[in-house]
Amino acid sequence: MPNEHISRQFDAELESIRANVLQMGGLVESQIISAVQSLLDSDVPLMTRVIEDDHRVNALEVKIDEACSHVIARRQPTAGDLRMIMTVVKTITDLERIGDEAEKIARMATLLSQKSGLNPPRYQEIKHASDIALDMLRKSLDAFARLDVVLAAEVVRMDAQVDDEFRSIMRYLITFMMEDPRTISTALEILFVAKAIERMGDHAKNIAEYVIYMVKGRDVRHVTVDEIDREIQQ
């Protein structure tokens, strides 16, 4: 009975950690949506809120990290439980960095909102790229919650779409700057936004790769998508 009680406590601790990761992921999703919307609408109060709320993401990272440290020290997890804890520690780091990128977008949006006399490039491409990155994040978190390696592999494949969108935006902005050198400063700020979105996709991909590691026990970073597909079919 004592061992069964300890086991139930351990399971409850792990489930609490998983729930907190998903809570952090939900907060980061909200940050992305608000940051991009603030840019599209030139909504300065919303930009300010995104910047100010970044501390909430950071606080959750610290809370979850501490919980993982306590579990390692007290429970000495092995095998799948240890992989789960390692996955969580890495995942919250990437989530925190996605939150930083959302804050960066809000800061760039603040600068862009102060521009006058120049028409900025259209933002449709930015919105499209952010939608893909946001979908990647949602699917990677869903894969984490359901231990779904097939969905995780889909996220890895989606990263190429975000990269393509970034290159397309960069080419468009270069043309924009060449046509009117007065727009260089504005175009560079938009390019920083596009780069932040591209980095979000990279971090979402990382989370998906951690899920495959957690379930399969194999580190699939730095391998091809075809190798990942072969791994999850085994």
N, C-alpha and C positions, 0 to 999 in steps of 0.2 A: 504493500500500500504506500509506504513512504516514497518508493521509487516512482510509482504511478503518479503520485501527487506532484513530485518534482518534474516529471515529464509533462504533466498538464500545465504547470507553471511556465516551463520552457516554451511550450507551444504557444501559450498566450503571449509571452514576450516577443516571440518571432512574429506573431500575427499583428501585434501592436506596431512593431517596426515596419512591417509591410504596409499597414494602413497609413502610417505617417509618411511613407515614401509617396503613396498615391495622393495624399493630401498636398504634399509639397509639389507634386507634378501638376495637380489642379491649379494651384496658385500660380505656377510658372506659365501654364496655358493662359490664364487670365491676364497675366502681365504682357504676353505676346499680343493677344487680341487688342488690349487697350493701347499698347504702344503703337501698333500699326494704325489703329483707328484714329489715334490722336494725330498722327502724321497726315492721314487722308483728309481729316476734318479741320486741321489746324486748331485743334482743341487744346489750348494751353493748360487749363486746369487739369485735364486728363493726363497730359504729359507730366505735369508736376506730381500727380498722384502715383504714376508709374515709378518715377524716380524715388519718391518718398517710401513706396511700399517695398523697395528692394530689400530693406532690412528684415522684412518678414520672411523672405526666402532664405536669407542668411541665417536667421535664428532657427529655422526648421532644420537647416543643414547641421548646425551645431548640436541641436537636440537629438537628432537621429544618430549622428556620429557618436555622441556620448552613450546612447543606448546600446549601440553595437559594441562599443568598448567594454561596457559592463557585462554584456552577454559573453563576450570572449573570455573575460577575466573570471566570471563566475561559473559558466557552463562548459567552457572548453569544447566548443562544438567541433564536430568532425564531419567528413564526407559532405553530403548534400547540404547540411545545415551550415557548415563552414563556408561552402560556396555561396550560399544565400547571403550570408553576412558580408562576404567580400564583394558580392554583386551590389548590395545595398550601398556600401561605402563608396564604391566607384560611381554608382548611379546618382547619388545625391551630389557628388562633385560636378557631374555633367549638368544636372538640373540647376545647380547654383550658377554655373557658367552661362546657361541659357538665360537665366534671370538677368545676369549682367548684360547680355546682348540686348535684351528687351529694354533695359535701362538706357543702354547706349542709343538705341533707336529713339527713345523719348528725348534724350538730350540733343540728338541731331535734329529731331522734329522741332525742338524749341528754337534752335538756330535758324532753321528754314522758315519758321513762322515769322521771324523778324525781317525777312527779306522783303524788299519793296522795289517796284519798278521793273522787275524781271519776271517773266513767266517761267516757272520751273517745268522740267519735263513731266509728262503725265506719269501718274503713279500706278497705272493698271498692272504693269509688270511687277512692281514691288508687291502689290497685293497678291498677285498670282503666286509669286515665289513664297511669300509668307504663308499662304494657304497650304502649300505643299509641305513646308517645314512644320507647320502646326499639325498637319495630318500625320506626319512622321512621328512627332512627339506623342500624340494620342495613341497611335498604334503601338509604339514601343512600350508605353505605360500599360496598355491593355495586354500586351504580350507578357509583361512582367507579372501582372495580376493573375493571368490565366496560365502562365508557364507555357506559352504558345510559341514554339520555335518556328513554325511555318509563318506566322505573322511577323515574327522578328526578322526572318530572312527577307520578307517583303519590304520591310523598312530599310534594310541594307541596300536593296536594289533601288529604292526610291531616291537614295542620296544623289544618284547621277542626274536626276531631274532637277534638283535644286542647283547643282553645279552648272547645268546647262542654262538655267534661268539667270544665274549670276553672270555668266559669260555674255549672255544676250543683253542684259542690262548694261554691262560695262561697255560693250560695243556701241550701244545706243547713246550712252553718255559721252563717249569719245566723239561721236559725230556731232552731238549737241554742242560740245565745247569748241570744236573746230569751226562750227558755223558762226558762233558768237563767243569770242574769248571772255566777254564780260560775265558769262555764266559759269566760268571755271570753278569758282568757289562753291556755288550752289550745287553744281554737278558732283563735285568731290564729296560734299556732305551726303548727297543721295547715294553715292557709291559706298560710303561708310555704312549706310543703312543696309544696302544690298549685301555687303560683306558680312554684316551682323546676322542676316537671315541665313546666308550660306553656312556660317559657323553653327547656327542653331541646328541645321540639318546634320552637320558633322556630329554634334553632341547627341542628337536623337539616334543616329546610327550607332554611336558608341553604346548607348543604353541597350539597344537591340542586340548587339554583339554580346553584352554581358549576360543577357537572358539566355542566349544559346549556351554560353559557358556554364551558367547556373544549372541548366537542365541536362546538358550533354557532358559536361565536365571537360570540354575542350576549348581552349582559347582560340577564337576564330578571328582575332584582330590580324590585320595585315595579310589576310588570305583572300583569294578571289571569291566572287559570288558563286561561281560554279562549285568551288570546294565547299562552301557553306551549304549549298543545296545538297551535295553528296553527304555531308556530315549529318544533316537533320533527317535524312532518309534512312540512316542506319538504325 
